[in-house]
Amino acid sequence: MPFFLFVGSYWTHVGYGPFTPAQLTVRGLKRSYTTDSYGTQEFVTLLNSSPPCYKLYLLGTHESDEKMEFVIASTAQPYLLYEALAAVPL
């Protein structure tokens, strides 16, 4: 699931997912200590690893405008992706 993350006058494009079947299940009142233990171990591993790097774009610049238009077009409707790809230089 793509979304924009804004910090002051900068932004970046961040994706979230894809989700595993376990993450898509509803666990409202159901406790699983094994799963909780595994989730804690996974969290500690992520916490101790280096964070991902994302390119920041300054709002109002030409590069920022092109990238934002590309992201919106590619997530809005599949047929717009072709037009967006054609407009962005490789």
mmCIF file as gemmi writes it, N, C-alpha and C atoms, coordinates in Angstrom:
data_model
loop_
_atom_site.group_PDB
_atom_site.id
_atom_site.type_symbol
_atom_site.label_atom_id
_atom_site.label_alt_id
_atom_site.label_comp_id
_atom_site.label_asym_id
_atom_site.label_entity_id
_atom_site.label_seq_id
_atom_site.pdbx_PDB_ins_code
_atom_site.Cartn_x
_atom_site.Cartn_y
_atom_site.Cartn_z
_atom_site.occupancy
_atom_site.B_iso_or_equiv
_atom_site.pdbx_formal_charge
_atom_site.auth_seq_id
_atom_site.auth_asym_id
_atom_site.pdbx_PDB_model_num
ATOM 1 N N . MET Axp A 1 ? 0.853 -1.156 0 1 0 ? 1 A 1
ATOM 2 C CA . MET Axp A 1 ? 0 0 0 1 0 ? 1 A 1
ATOM 3 C C . MET Axp A 1 ? 0.911 1.234 0 1 0 ? 1 A 1
ATOM 4 N N . PRO Axp A 2 ? 0.927 1.987 -1.063 1 0 ? 2 A 1
ATOM 5 C CA . PRO Axp A 2 ? 1.781 3.169 -1.135 1 0 ? 2 A 1
ATOM 6 C C . PRO Axp A 2 ? 1.146 4.384 -0.445 1 0 ? 2 A 1
ATOM 7 N N . PHE Axp A 3 ? 1.985 5.21 0.153 1 0 ? 3 A 1
ATOM 8 C CA . PHE Axp A 3 ? 1.484 6.451 0.725 1 0 ? 3 A 1
ATOM 9 C C . PHE Axp A 3 ? 2.617 7.475 0.754 1 0 ? 3 A 1
ATOM 10 N N . PHE Axp A 4 ? 2.252 8.739 0.94 1 0 ? 4 A 1
ATOM 11 C CA . PHE Axp A 4 ? 3.219 9.826 1.026 1 0 ? 4 A 1
ATOM 12 C C . PHE Axp A 4 ? 3.496 10.137 2.491 1 0 ? 4 A 1
ATOM 13 N N . LEU Axp A 5 ? 4.752 10.403 2.804 1 0 ? 5 A 1
ATOM 14 C CA . LEU Axp A 5 ? 5.147 10.8 4.15 1 0 ? 5 A 1
ATOM 15 C C . LEU Axp A 5 ? 5.747 12.197 4.048 1 0 ? 5 A 1
ATOM 16 N N . PHE Axp A 6 ? 5.107 13.173 4.693 1 0 ? 6 A 1
ATOM 17 C CA . PHE Axp A 6 ? 5.551 14.57 4.636 1 0 ? 6 A 1
ATOM 18 C C . PHE Axp A 6 ? 6.211 14.96 5.948 1 0 ? 6 A 1
ATOM 19 N N . VAL Axp A 7 ? 7.367 15.616 5.841 1 0 ? 7 A 1
ATOM 20 C CA . VAL Axp A 7 ? 8.069 16.157 7.004 1 0 ? 7 A 1
ATOM 21 C C . VAL Axp A 7 ? 8.486 17.573 6.637 1 0 ? 7 A 1
ATOM 22 N N . GLY Axp A 8 ? 7.777 18.549 7.196 1 0 ? 8 A 1
ATOM 23 C CA . GLY Axp A 8 ? 8.053 19.938 6.845 1 0 ? 8 A 1
ATOM 24 C C . GLY Axp A 8 ? 7.788 20.167 5.372 1 0 ? 8 A 1
ATOM 25 N N . SER Axp A 9 ? 8.788 20.682 4.658 1 0 ? 9 A 1
ATOM 26 C CA . SER Axp A 9 ? 8.618 20.937 3.228 1 0 ? 9 A 1
ATOM 27 C C . SER Axp A 9 ? 9.196 19.802 2.38 1 0 ? 9 A 1
ATOM 28 N N . TYR Axp A 10 ? 9.49 18.671 3 1 0 ? 10 A 1
ATOM 29 C CA . TYR Axp A 10 ? 10.015 17.506 2.286 1 0 ? 10 A 1
ATOM 30 C C . TYR Axp A 10 ? 9.003 16.366 2.327 1 0 ? 10 A 1
ATOM 31 N N . TRP Axp A 11 ? 9.109 15.474 1.357 1 0 ? 11 A 1
ATOM 32 C CA . TRP Axp A 11 ? 8.234 14.309 1.335 1 0 ? 11 A 1
ATOM 33 C C . TRP Axp A 11 ? 8.982 13.135 0.718 1 0 ? 11 A 1
ATOM 34 N N . THR Axp A 12 ? 8.467 11.951 0.959 1 0 ? 12 A 1
ATOM 35 C CA . THR Axp A 12 ? 8.974 10.747 0.341 1 0 ? 12 A 1
ATOM 36 C C . THR Axp A 12 ? 7.82 9.795 0.091 1 0 ? 12 A 1
ATOM 37 N N . HIS Axp A 13 ? 8.054 8.861 -0.802 1 0 ? 13 A 1
ATOM 38 C CA . HIS Axp A 13 ? 7.051 7.853 -1.139 1 0 ? 13 A 1
ATOM 39 C C . HIS Axp A 13 ? 7.425 6.576 -0.403 1 0 ? 13 A 1
ATOM 40 N N . VAL Axp A 14 ? 6.51 6.05 0.398 1 0 ? 14 A 1
ATOM 41 C CA . VAL Axp A 14 ? 6.771 4.867 1.209 1 0 ? 14 A 1
ATOM 42 C C . VAL Axp A 14 ? 5.717 3.816 0.904 1 0 ? 14 A 1
ATOM 43 N N . GLY Axp A 15 ? 6.146 2.594 0.798 1 0 ? 15 A 1
ATOM 44 C CA . GLY Axp A 15 ? 5.217 1.488 0.598 1 0 ? 15 A 1
ATOM 45 C C . GLY Axp A 15 ? 5.075 0.679 1.878 1 0 ? 15 A 1
ATOM 46 N N . TYR Axp A 16 ? 3.912 0.148 2.11 1 0 ? 16 A 1
ATOM 47 C CA . TYR Axp A 16 ? 3.655 -0.659 3.287 1 0 ? 16 A 1
ATOM 48 C C . TYR Axp A 16 ? 3.034 -1.962 2.837 1 0 ? 16 A 1
ATOM 49 N N . GLY Axp A 17 ? 3.658 -3.054 3.148 1 0 ? 17 A 1
ATOM 50 C CA . GLY Axp A 17 ? 3.177 -4.354 2.715 1 0 ? 17 A 1
ATOM 51 C C . GLY Axp A 17 ? 4.175 -4.946 1.739 1 0 ? 17 A 1
ATOM 52 N N . PRO Axp A 18 ? 3.918 -6.033 1.103 1 0 ? 18 A 1
ATOM 53 C CA . PRO Axp A 18 ? 2.713 -6.854 1.177 1 0 ? 18 A 1
ATOM 54 C C . PRO Axp A 18 ? 2.626 -7.576 2.524 1 0 ? 18 A 1
ATOM 55 N N . PHE Axp A 19 ? 1.428 -7.973 2.851 1 0 ? 19 A 1
ATOM 56 C CA . PHE Axp A 19 ? 1.164 -8.563 4.143 1 0 ? 19 A 1
ATOM 57 C C . PHE Axp A 19 ? 1.191 -10.084 4.064 1 0 ? 19 A 1
ATOM 58 N N . THR Axp A 20 ? 1.647 -10.693 5.14 1 0 ? 20 A 1
ATOM 59 C CA . THR Axp A 20 ? 1.628 -12.151 5.228 1 0 ? 20 A 1
ATOM 60 C C . THR Axp A 20 ? 0.23 -12.599 5.622 1 0 ? 20 A 1
ATOM 61 N N . PRO Axp A 21 ? -0.124 -13.854 5.383 1 0 ? 21 A 1
ATOM 62 C CA . PRO Axp A 21 ? -1.439 -14.337 5.814 1 0 ? 21 A 1
ATOM 63 C C . PRO Axp A 21 ? -1.666 -14.164 7.323 1 0 ? 21 A 1
ATOM 64 N N . ALA Axp A 22 ? -0.613 -14.325 8.116 1 0 ? 22 A 1
ATOM 65 C CA . ALA Axp A 22 ? -0.754 -14.149 9.564 1 0 ? 22 A 1
ATOM 66 C C . ALA Axp A 22 ? -1.111 -12.702 9.921 1 0 ? 22 A 1
ATOM 67 N N . GLN Axp A 23 ? -0.569 -11.746 9.172 1 0 ? 23 A 1
ATOM 68 C CA . GLN Axp A 23 ? -0.866 -10.339 9.447 1 0 ? 23 A 1
ATOM 69 C C . GLN Axp A 23 ? -2.279 -9.962 9.021 1 0 ? 23 A 1
ATOM 70 N N . LEU Axp A 24 ? -2.854 -10.725 8.104 1 0 ? 24 A 1
ATOM 71 C CA . LEU Axp A 24 ? -4.195 -10.418 7.611 1 0 ? 24 A 1
ATOM 72 C C . LEU Axp A 24 ? -5.298 -11.076 8.433 1 0 ? 24 A 1
ATOM 73 N N . THR Axp A 25 ? -4.952 -11.943 9.359 1 0 ? 25 A 1
ATOM 74 C CA . THR Axp A 25 ? -5.966 -12.607 10.173 1 0 ? 25 A 1
ATOM 75 C C . THR Axp A 25 ? -6.423 -11.684 11.291 1 0 ? 25 A 1
ATOM 76 N N . VAL Axp A 26 ? -7.647 -11.879 11.7 1 0 ? 26 A 1
ATOM 77 C CA . VAL Axp A 26 ? -8.209 -11.103 12.8 1 0 ? 26 A 1
ATOM 78 C C . VAL Axp A 26 ? -7.911 -11.845 14.099 1 0 ? 26 A 1
ATOM 79 N N . ARG Axp A 27 ? -7.27 -11.155 15.028 1 0 ? 27 A 1
ATOM 80 C CA . ARG Axp A 27 ? -6.905 -11.799 16.284 1 0 ? 27 A 1
ATOM 81 C C . ARG Axp A 27 ? -7.507 -11.052 17.462 1 0 ? 27 A 1
ATOM 82 N N . GLY Axp A 28 ? -8.636 -10.461 17.323 1 0 ? 28 A 1
ATOM 83 C CA . GLY Axp A 28 ? -9.225 -9.613 18.339 1 0 ? 28 A 1
ATOM 84 C C . GLY Axp A 28 ? -9.108 -10.116 19.762 1 0 ? 28 A 1
ATOM 85 N N . LEU Axp A 29 ? -9.715 -11.227 20.085 1 0 ? 29 A 1
ATOM 86 C CA . LEU Axp A 29 ? -9.711 -11.744 21.455 1 0 ? 29 A 1
ATOM 87 C C . LEU Axp A 29 ? -8.873 -13.009 21.59 1 0 ? 29 A 1
ATOM 88 N N . LYS Axp A 30 ? -8.208 -13.388 20.548 1 0 ? 30 A 1
ATOM 89 C CA . LYS Axp A 30 ? -7.462 -14.637 20.536 1 0 ? 30 A 1
ATOM 90 C C . LYS Axp A 30 ? -5.992 -14.362 20.833 1 0 ? 30 A 1
ATOM 91 N N . ARG Axp A 31 ? -5.472 -14.916 21.924 1 0 ? 31 A 1
ATOM 92 C CA . ARG Axp A 31 ? -4.068 -14.732 22.29 1 0 ? 31 A 1
ATOM 93 C C . ARG Axp A 31 ? -3.263 -15.941 21.845 1 0 ? 31 A 1
ATOM 94 N N . SER Axp A 32 ? -2.097 -15.678 21.33 1 0 ? 32 A 1
ATOM 95 C CA . SER Axp A 32 ? -1.181 -16.744 20.967 1 0 ? 32 A 1
ATOM 96 C C . SER Axp A 32 ? 0.199 -16.314 21.457 1 0 ? 32 A 1
ATOM 97 N N . TYR Axp A 33 ? 0.631 -16.914 22.56 1 0 ? 33 A 1
ATOM 98 C CA . TYR Axp A 33 ? 1.897 -16.501 23.146 1 0 ? 33 A 1
ATOM 99 C C . TYR Axp A 33 ? 3.074 -16.859 22.238 1 0 ? 33 A 1
ATOM 100 N N . THR Axp A 34 ? 2.94 -17.909 21.457 1 0 ? 34 A 1
ATOM 101 C CA . THR Axp A 34 ? 3.992 -18.272 20.517 1 0 ? 34 A 1
ATOM 102 C C . THR Axp A 34 ? 4.138 -17.187 19.455 1 0 ? 34 A 1
ATOM 103 N N . THR Axp A 35 ? 3.03 -16.748 18.909 1 0 ? 35 A 1
ATOM 104 C CA . THR Axp A 35 ? 3.053 -15.69 17.9 1 0 ? 35 A 1
ATOM 105 C C . THR Axp A 35 ? 3.557 -14.386 18.498 1 0 ? 35 A 1
ATOM 106 N N . ASP Axp A 36 ? 3.13 -14.067 19.719 1 0 ? 36 A 1
ATOM 107 C CA . ASP Axp A 36 ? 3.601 -12.851 20.373 1 0 ? 36 A 1
ATOM 108 C C . ASP Axp A 36 ? 5.113 -12.899 20.591 1 0 ? 36 A 1
ATOM 109 N N . SER Axp A 37 ? 5.623 -14.054 20.969 1 0 ? 37 A 1
ATOM 110 C CA . SER Axp A 37 ? 7.06 -14.21 21.17 1 0 ? 37 A 1
ATOM 111 C C . SER Axp A 37 ? 7.802 -14.024 19.855 1 0 ? 37 A 1
ATOM 112 N N . TYR Axp A 38 ? 7.295 -14.626 18.795 1 0 ? 38 A 1
ATOM 113 C CA . TYR Axp A 38 ? 7.907 -14.49 17.482 1 0 ? 38 A 1
ATOM 114 C C . TYR Axp A 38 ? 7.871 -13.028 17.032 1 0 ? 38 A 1
ATOM 115 N N . GLY Axp A 39 ? 6.747 -12.36 17.235 1 0 ? 39 A 1
ATOM 116 C CA . GLY Axp A 39 ? 6.625 -10.95 16.861 1 0 ? 39 A 1
ATOM 117 C C . GLY Axp A 39 ? 7.608 -10.077 17.621 1 0 ? 39 A 1
ATOM 118 N N . THR Axp A 40 ? 7.823 -10.377 18.902 1 0 ? 40 A 1
ATOM 119 C CA . THR Axp A 40 ? 8.775 -9.621 19.713 1 0 ? 40 A 1
ATOM 120 C C . THR Axp A 40 ? 10.189 -9.827 19.202 1 0 ? 40 A 1
ATOM 121 N N . GLN Axp A 41 ? 10.532 -11.06 18.877 1 0 ? 41 A 1
ATOM 122 C CA . GLN Axp A 41 ? 11.868 -11.342 18.34 1 0 ? 41 A 1
ATOM 123 C C . GLN Axp A 41 ? 12.081 -10.623 17.014 1 0 ? 41 A 1
ATOM 124 N N . GLU Axp A 42 ? 11.076 -10.636 16.163 1 0 ? 42 A 1
ATOM 125 C CA . GLU Axp A 42 ? 11.172 -9.952 14.867 1 0 ? 42 A 1
ATOM 126 C C . GLU Axp A 42 ? 11.337 -8.447 15.062 1 0 ? 42 A 1
ATOM 127 N N . PHE Axp A 43 ? 10.603 -7.886 16.032 1 0 ? 43 A 1
ATOM 128 C CA . PHE Axp A 43 ? 10.698 -6.457 16.313 1 0 ? 43 A 1
ATOM 129 C C . PHE Axp A 43 ? 12.09 -6.087 16.811 1 0 ? 43 A 1
ATOM 130 N N . VAL Axp A 44 ? 12.655 -6.887 17.699 1 0 ? 44 A 1
ATOM 131 C CA . VAL Axp A 44 ? 13.995 -6.615 18.225 1 0 ? 44 A 1
ATOM 132 C C . VAL Axp A 44 ? 15.035 -6.681 17.104 1 0 ? 44 A 1
ATOM 133 N N . THR Axp A 45 ? 14.872 -7.639 16.201 1 0 ? 45 A 1
ATOM 134 C CA . THR Axp A 45 ? 15.783 -7.737 15.061 1 0 ? 45 A 1
ATOM 135 C C . THR Axp A 45 ? 15.703 -6.486 14.199 1 0 ? 45 A 1
ATOM 136 N N . LEU Axp A 46 ? 14.491 -6.029 13.914 1 0 ? 46 A 1
ATOM 137 C CA . LEU Axp A 46 ? 14.321 -4.806 13.118 1 0 ? 46 A 1
ATOM 138 C C . LEU Axp A 46 ? 14.862 -3.581 13.849 1 0 ? 46 A 1
ATOM 139 N N . LEU Axp A 47 ? 14.676 -3.555 15.16 1 0 ? 47 A 1
ATOM 140 C CA . LEU Axp A 47 ? 15.134 -2.427 15.961 1 0 ? 47 A 1
ATOM 141 C C . LEU Axp A 47 ? 16.65 -2.313 15.938 1 0 ? 47 A 1
ATOM 142 N N . ASN Axp A 48 ? 17.343 -3.44 15.914 1 0 ? 48 A 1
ATOM 143 C CA . ASN Axp A 48 ? 18.801 -3.441 15.927 1 0 ? 48 A 1
ATOM 144 C C . ASN Axp A 48 ? 19.427 -3.329 14.544 1 0 ? 48 A 1
ATOM 145 N N . SER Axp A 49 ? 18.633 -3.427 13.494 1 0 ? 49 A 1
ATOM 146 C CA . SER Axp A 49 ? 19.165 -3.31 12.137 1 0 ? 49 A 1
ATOM 147 C C . SER Axp A 49 ? 19.182 -1.845 11.711 1 0 ? 49 A 1
ATOM 148 N N . SER Axp A 50 ? 19.886 -1.563 10.631 1 0 ? 50 A 1
ATOM 149 C CA . SER Axp A 50 ? 19.936 -0.177 10.147 1 0 ? 50 A 1
ATOM 150 C C . SER Axp A 50 ? 18.603 0.171 9.48 1 0 ? 50 A 1
ATOM 151 N N . PRO Axp A 51 ? 18.146 1.408 9.649 1 0 ? 51 A 1
ATOM 152 C CA . PRO Axp A 51 ? 16.854 1.799 9.077 1 0 ? 51 A 1
ATOM 153 C C . PRO Axp A 51 ? 16.932 1.918 7.555 1 0 ? 51 A 1
ATOM 154 N N . PRO Axp A 52 ? 15.796 1.748 6.877 1 0 ? 52 A 1
ATOM 155 C CA . PRO Axp A 52 ? 15.801 1.904 5.418 1 0 ? 52 A 1
ATOM 156 C C . PRO Axp A 52 ? 16.032 3.369 5.034 1 0 ? 52 A 1
ATOM 157 N N . CYS Axp A 53 ? 16.632 3.582 3.886 1 0 ? 53 A 1
ATOM 158 C CA . CYS Axp A 53 ? 16.889 4.936 3.394 1 0 ? 53 A 1
ATOM 159 C C . CYS Axp A 53 ? 15.887 5.272 2.297 1 0 ? 53 A 1
ATOM 160 N N . TYR Axp A 54 ? 15.297 6.438 2.397 1 0 ? 54 A 1
ATOM 161 C CA . TYR Axp A 54 ? 14.35 6.908 1.392 1 0 ? 54 A 1
ATOM 162 C C . TYR Axp A 54 ? 14.837 8.243 0.849 1 0 ? 54 A 1
ATOM 163 N N . LYS Axp A 55 ? 14.647 8.453 -0.435 1 0 ? 55 A 1
ATOM 164 C CA . LYS Axp A 55 ? 15.017 9.73 -1.035 1 0 ? 55 A 1
ATOM 165 C C . LYS Axp A 55 ? 13.975 10.774 -0.649 1 0 ? 55 A 1
ATOM 166 N N . LEU Axp A 56 ? 14.44 11.927 -0.183 1 0 ? 56 A 1
ATOM 167 C CA . LEU Axp A 56 ? 13.543 13.021 0.167 1 0 ? 56 A 1
ATOM 168 C C . LEU Axp A 56 ? 13.436 13.986 -1.004 1 0 ? 56 A 1
ATOM 169 N N . TYR Axp A 57 ? 12.227 14.468 -1.238 1 0 ? 57 A 1
ATOM 170 C CA . TYR Axp A 57 ? 11.97 15.441 -2.3 1 0 ? 57 A 1
ATOM 171 C C . TYR Axp A 57 ? 11.505 16.739 -1.66 1 0 ? 57 A 1
ATOM 172 N N . LEU Axp A 58 ? 12.024 17.848 -2.16 1 0 ? 58 A 1
ATOM 173 C CA . LEU Axp A 58 ? 11.627 19.168 -1.681 1 0 ? 58 A 1
ATOM 174 C C . LEU Axp A 58 ? 10.389 19.607 -2.444 1 0 ? 58 A 1
ATOM 175 N N . LEU Axp A 59 ? 9.337 19.965 -1.716 1 0 ? 59 A 1
ATOM 176 C CA . LEU Axp A 59 ? 8.102 20.417 -2.363 1 0 ? 59 A 1
ATOM 177 C C . LEU Axp A 59 ? 8.368 21.649 -3.215 1 0 ? 59 A 1
ATOM 178 N N . GLY Axp A 60 ? 7.734 21.691 -4.372 1 0 ? 60 A 1
ATOM 179 C CA . GLY Axp A 60 ? 7.844 22.845 -5.251 1 0 ? 60 A 1
ATOM 180 C C . GLY Axp A 60 ? 8.934 22.748 -6.293 1 0 ? 60 A 1
ATOM 181 N N . THR Axp A 61 ? 9.739 21.681 -6.266 1 0 ? 61 A 1
ATOM 182 C CA . THR Axp A 61 ? 10.78 21.525 -7.278 1 0 ? 61 A 1
ATOM 183 C C . THR Axp A 61 ? 10.244 20.696 -8.438 1 0 ? 61 A 1
ATOM 184 N N . HIS Axp A 62 ? 10.903 20.82 -9.579 1 0 ? 62 A 1
ATOM 185 C CA . HIS Axp A 62 ? 10.476 20.094 -10.774 1 0 ? 62 A 1
ATOM 186 C C . HIS Axp A 62 ? 10.579 18.574 -10.561 1 0 ? 62 A 1
ATOM 187 N N . GLU Axp A 63 ? 11.685 18.132 -9.958 1 0 ? 63 A 1
ATOM 188 C CA . GLU Axp A 63 ? 11.874 16.7 -9.692 1 0 ? 63 A 1
ATOM 189 C C . GLU Axp A 63 ? 10.787 16.164 -8.762 1 0 ? 63 A 1
ATOM 190 N N . SER Axp A 64 ? 10.456 16.942 -7.748 1 0 ? 64 A 1
ATOM 191 C CA . SER Axp A 64 ? 9.412 16.556 -6.803 1 0 ? 64 A 1
ATOM 192 C C . SER Axp A 64 ? 8.057 16.451 -7.492 1 0 ? 64 A 1
ATOM 193 N N . ASP Axp A 65 ? 7.758 17.417 -8.329 1 0 ? 65 A 1
ATOM 194 C CA . ASP Axp A 65 ? 6.478 17.404 -9.056 1 0 ? 65 A 1
ATOM 195 C C . ASP Axp A 65 ? 6.35 16.174 -9.945 1 0 ? 65 A 1
ATOM 196 N N . GLU Axp A 66 ? 7.431 15.867 -10.671 1 0 ? 66 A 1
ATOM 197 C CA . GLU Axp A 66 ? 7.398 14.709 -11.567 1 0 ? 66 A 1
ATOM 198 C C . GLU Axp A 66 ? 7.232 13.4 -10.794 1 0 ? 66 A 1
ATOM 199 N N . LYS Axp A 67 ? 7.951 13.272 -9.691 1 0 ? 67 A 1
ATOM 200 C CA . LYS Axp A 67 ? 7.879 12.041 -8.909 1 0 ? 67 A 1
ATOM 201 C C . LYS Axp A 67 ? 6.497 11.869 -8.283 1 0 ? 67 A 1
ATOM 202 N N . MET Axp A 68 ? 5.941 12.941 -7.733 1 0 ? 68 A 1
ATOM 203 C CA . MET Axp A 68 ? 4.627 12.852 -7.114 1 0 ? 68 A 1
ATOM 204 C C . MET Axp A 68 ? 3.562 12.514 -8.155 1 0 ? 68 A 1
ATOM 205 N N . GLU Axp A 69 ? 3.657 13.129 -9.318 1 0 ? 69 A 1
ATOM 206 C CA . GLU Axp A 69 ? 2.705 12.835 -10.389 1 0 ? 69 A 1
ATOM 207 C C . GLU Axp A 69 ? 2.823 11.366 -10.811 1 0 ? 69 A 1
ATOM 208 N N . PHE Axp A 70 ? 4.063 10.877 -10.898 1 0 ? 70 A 1
ATOM 209 C CA . PHE Axp A 70 ? 4.289 9.479 -11.264 1 0 ? 70 A 1
ATOM 210 C C . PHE Axp A 70 ? 3.676 8.528 -10.241 1 0 ? 70 A 1
ATOM 211 N N . VAL Axp A 71 ? 3.886 8.796 -8.961 1 0 ? 71 A 1
ATOM 212 C CA . VAL Axp A 71 ? 3.358 7.92 -7.909 1 0 ? 71 A 1
ATOM 213 C C . VAL Axp A 71 ? 1.833 7.929 -7.916 1 0 ? 71 A 1
ATOM 214 N N . ILE Axp A 72 ? 1.243 9.096 -8.017 1 0 ? 72 A 1
ATOM 215 C CA . ILE Axp A 72 ? -0.219 9.19 -8.028 1 0 ? 72 A 1
ATOM 216 C C . ILE Axp A 72 ? -0.79 8.483 -9.247 1 0 ? 72 A 1
ATOM 217 N N . ALA Axp A 73 ? -0.194 8.709 -10.403 1 0 ? 73 A 1
ATOM 218 C CA . ALA Axp A 73 ? -0.695 8.081 -11.624 1 0 ? 73 A 1
ATOM 219 C C . ALA Axp A 73 ? -0.545 6.566 -11.582 1 0 ? 73 A 1
ATOM 220 N N . SER Axp A 74 ? 0.554 6.079 -11.022 1 0 ? 74 A 1
ATOM 221 C CA . SER Axp A 74 ? 0.784 4.633 -11.013 1 0 ? 74 A 1
ATOM 222 C C . SER Axp A 74 ? -0.083 3.913 -9.993 1 0 ? 74 A 1
ATOM 223 N N . THR Axp A 75 ? -0.56 4.605 -8.991 1 0 ? 75 A 1
ATOM 224 C CA . THR Axp A 75 ? -1.415 3.951 -7.997 1 0 ? 75 A 1
ATOM 225 C C . THR Axp A 75 ? -2.892 4.229 -8.235 1 0 ? 75 A 1
ATOM 226 N N . ALA Axp A 76 ? -3.202 5.236 -9.06 1 0 ? 76 A 1
ATOM 227 C CA . ALA Axp A 76 ? -4.603 5.598 -9.287 1 0 ? 76 A 1
ATOM 228 C C . ALA Axp A 76 ? -5.304 4.561 -10.155 1 0 ? 76 A 1
ATOM 229 N N . GLN Axp A 77 ? -4.81 4.347 -11.347 1 0 ? 77 A 1
ATOM 230 C CA . GLN Axp A 77 ? -5.426 3.397 -12.265 1 0 ? 77 A 1
ATOM 231 C C . GLN Axp A 77 ? -4.332 2.781 -13.111 1 0 ? 77 A 1
ATOM 232 N N . PRO Axp A 78 ? -4.404 1.488 -13.363 1 0 ? 78 A 1
ATOM 233 C CA . PRO Axp A 78 ? -3.325 0.814 -14.098 1 0 ? 78 A 1
ATOM 234 C C . PRO Axp A 78 ? -3.026 1.401 -15.467 1 0 ? 78 A 1
ATOM 235 N N . TYR Axp A 79 ? -4.025 1.878 -16.2 1 0 ? 79 A 1
ATOM 236 C CA . TYR Axp A 79 ? -3.746 2.382 -17.542 1 0 ? 79 A 1
ATOM 237 C C . TYR Axp A 79 ? -3.011 3.712 -17.52 1 0 ? 79 A 1
ATOM 238 N N . LEU Axp A 80 ? -3.019 4.426 -16.413 1 0 ? 80 A 1
ATOM 239 C CA . LEU Axp A 80 ? -2.273 5.674 -16.314 1 0 ? 80 A 1
ATOM 240 C C . LEU Axp A 80 ? -0.786 5.425 -16.097 1 0 ? 80 A 1
ATOM 241 N N . LEU Axp A 81 ? -0.416 4.231 -15.655 1 0 ? 81 A 1
ATOM 242 C CA . LEU Axp A 81 ? 0.974 3.916 -15.406 1 0 ? 81 A 1
ATOM 243 C C . LEU Axp A 81 ? 1.804 4.044 -16.675 1 0 ? 81 A 1
ATOM 244 N N . TYR Axp A 82 ? 1.277 3.603 -17.787 1 0 ? 82 A 1
ATOM 245 C CA . TYR Axp A 82 ? 2.005 3.685 -19.051 1 0 ? 82 A 1
ATOM 246 C C . TYR Axp A 82 ? 2.307 5.132 -19.406 1 0 ? 82 A 1
ATOM 247 N N . GLU Axp A 83 ? 1.35 6.03 -19.239 1 0 ? 83 A 1
ATOM 248 C CA . GLU Axp A 83 ? 1.559 7.435 -19.557 1 0 ? 83 A 1
ATOM 249 C C . GLU Axp A 83 ? 2.597 8.048 -18.623 1 0 ? 83 A 1
ATOM 250 N N . ALA Axp A 84 ? 2.55 7.684 -17.347 1 0 ? 84 A 1
ATOM 251 C CA . ALA Axp A 84 ? 3.498 8.221 -16.379 1 0 ? 84 A 1
ATOM 252 C C . ALA Axp A 84 ? 4.902 7.726 -16.669 1 0 ? 84 A 1
ATOM 253 N N . LEU Axp A 85 ? 5.039 6.467 -17.019 1 0 ? 85 A 1
ATOM 254 C CA . LEU Axp A 85 ? 6.361 5.917 -17.341 1 0 ? 85 A 1
ATOM 255 C C . LEU Axp A 85 ? 6.942 6.578 -18.579 1 0 ? 85 A 1
ATOM 256 N N . ALA Axp A 86 ? 6.104 6.883 -19.537 1 0 ? 86 A 1
ATOM 257 C CA . ALA Axp A 86 ? 6.567 7.519 -20.764 1 0 ? 86 A 1
ATOM 258 C C . ALA Axp A 86 ? 7.056 8.937 -20.502 1 0 ? 86 A 1
ATOM 259 N N . ALA Axp A 87 ? 6.491 9.599 -19.472 1 0 ? 87 A 1
ATOM 260 C CA . ALA Axp A 87 ? 6.84 10.998 -19.191 1 0 ? 87 A 1
ATOM 261 C C . ALA Axp A 87 ? 8.105 11.126 -18.344 1 0 ? 87 A 1
ATOM 262 N N . VAL Axp A 88 ? 8.47 10.089 -17.599 1 0 ? 88 A 1
ATOM 263 C CA . VAL Axp A 88 ? 9.625 10.154 -16.71 1 0 ? 88 A 1
ATOM 264 C C . VAL Axp A 88 ? 10.859 9.64 -17.448 1 0 ? 88 A 1
ATOM 265 N N . PRO Axp A 89 ? 11.901 10.454 -17.545 1 0 ? 89 A 1
ATOM 266 C CA . PRO Axp A 89 ? 13.123 9.984 -18.217 1 0 ? 89 A 1
ATOM 267 C C . PRO Axp A 89 ? 13.828 8.92 -17.387 1 0 ? 89 A 1
ATOM 268 N N . LEU Axp A 90 ? 14.405 7.963 -18.067 1 0 ? 90 A 1
ATOM 269 C CA . LEU Axp A 90 ? 15.115 6.898 -17.361 1 0 ? 90 A 1
ATOM 270 C C . LEU Axp A 90 ? 16.533 7.238 -17.135 1 0 ? 90 A 1
